[in-house]
Amino acid sequence: MSLISKLPAQGTSIFTIMTHLAEEHNAINLAQGFPGFPCDPHLTDLAAHYIKEGNNQYAPSIGIPVLRKRISQMAELMHGVFYKPETEITITSGATEALYVAITAVVKTGDEVIIMEPAYDAYGPSVRLNGGVPVYVPLDENDFSIDWDRLEGVINEKTTLIIVNTPHNPSGYVWKKDDVDHLAKIISDKPIFVISDEVYEHIVFDKKEHYSLMRNPILRDKTFICSSFGKTLHVTGWKIGYCLAPEKMSKEFRKIHQYIAFSTATPLQYAIAAYLDDDSKYLELSAFYQKKRDIFCEGLKAYTPFKFTPAEGSFFQTVSYRHLSTENDFDLAVRLTKKAKVACIPNTAFYKDKSDLKVLRFCFAKDEAELELAISRLSYAVF
Ligand SMILES: Cc1ncc(COP(=O)(O)O)c(C=O)c1O
């Protein structure tokens, strides 16, 4: 008896491959996107406290009320937009689950879903598992801005959903108010939903702002905003995410969430809710990461021949080597891991057809000393 794969083309993820290679060659792992430093001990103390206090049974499926209220307050403080904690906010097992549930809620067999490339690797497979057809639209090769003509050109009566990611992984591009308004304008009269993946919502640089899609009233009514505390609180392993969406959309979202995860870790939800009594925990995150981005980018500029524009947000920096070599990006990433002992992700990983634009992605969510060591190793890299 053979099992017929629903994802026949899917192999081991590049993140797993590069992380294994980094371990094997004792390389600094700037490949996978997770913080290389511990979270605040106060947060782990709170988690231990809520476990010891006995909060160890199922949480309500939609999440504990106090955490949903915190998220509502956070959205209001950041964007001046109110979501009702009772009916419009749902806690999930990471943003990954929120994205999958939102996709499942709207995508039916044959529906088309627009994904802008390069794209986070979970979107396409989640669409396909639901019988949908991903339609890929490339972002600008140089600055990763949106090609509106191309995007509008692929919209048709089968288009059900557009997936947005801002701040963007891998490029660090941050959507501007104009981008948000433009999207609203082109879909305002169409039955098209939006998912906005905003997991890096609190990491933006150079005094730029994260302009959430919720701020546009047209999009507020059509969008599942998906996010996560993993990146914000340096706890990617906790997998506590959330989805904000209008009541009718949340209702459908919750129906599906209850059969995919039902609920997510109770004591961790309490710990996060208590920790967020202090808004500075997320309001100061951009400054925290700006220091790391600056150290990394100044080092890249001074000691390596890569070309790049500093990321506007997220904790990734992409660099181009098109002017230096024709080597394919996977081979170069492997070579840098083995020889320079610095691991990164080849950007082809973020394209369905593996377009090789000679770009690498580095994660700078690491200790500053480690970033400096990575730069000194990359400065000897051979071209
Ligand atoms: C753009 C983007 N979306 C979603 C996720 C997944 O978030 P979570 O770990 O909360 O599931 C990631 C993690 O790297 C990401 O980069």
The ligand as an SDF file (V2000), in Angstrom:
LIG
                    3D

 16 16  0  0  0  0  0  0  0  0999 V2000
    7.2780   35.4930    8.1430 C   0  0  0  0  0  0  0  0  0  0  0  0
    7.0670   34.4590    9.1720 C   0  0  0  0  0  0  0  0  0  0  0  0
    5.8280   34.0510    9.4510 N   0  0  0  0  0  0  0  0  0  0  0  0
    5.5670   33.1140   10.3770 C   0  0  0  0  0  0  0  0  0  0  0  0
    6.5920   32.5250   11.0910 C   0  0  0  0  0  0  0  0  0  0  0  0
    6.2720   31.4510   12.0820 C   0  0  0  0  0  0  0  0  0  0  0  0
    5.9690   31.9660   13.3280 O   0  0  0  0  0  0  0  0  0  0  0  0
    5.7360   30.9940   14.5650 P   0  0  0  0  0  0  0  0  0  0  0  0
    7.0780   30.4750   14.9880 O   0  0  0  0  0  0  0  0  0  0  0  0
    5.0860   31.8170   15.6000 O   0  0  0  0  0  0  0  0  0  0  0  0
    4.8790   29.8730   14.1060 O   0  0  0  0  0  0  0  0  0  0  0  0
    7.9120   32.9020   10.8370 C   0  0  0  0  0  0  0  0  0  0  0  0
    9.0250   32.2620   11.5410 C   0  0  0  0  0  0  0  0  0  0  0  0
   10.1620   32.3010   11.1360 O   0  0  0  0  0  0  0  0  0  0  0  0
    8.1620   33.9000    9.8620 C   0  0  0  0  0  0  0  0  0  0  0  0
    9.3930   34.3210    9.5720 O   0  0  0  0  0  0  0  0  0  0  0  0
  1  2  1  0
  2  3  1  0
  2 15  2  0
  3  4  2  0
  4  5  1  0
  5  6  1  0
  5 12  2  0
  6  7  1  0
  7  8  1  0
  8  9  2  0
  8 10  1  0
  8 11  1  0
 12 13  1  0
 12 15  1  0
 13 14  2  0
 15 16  1  0
M  END
$$$$
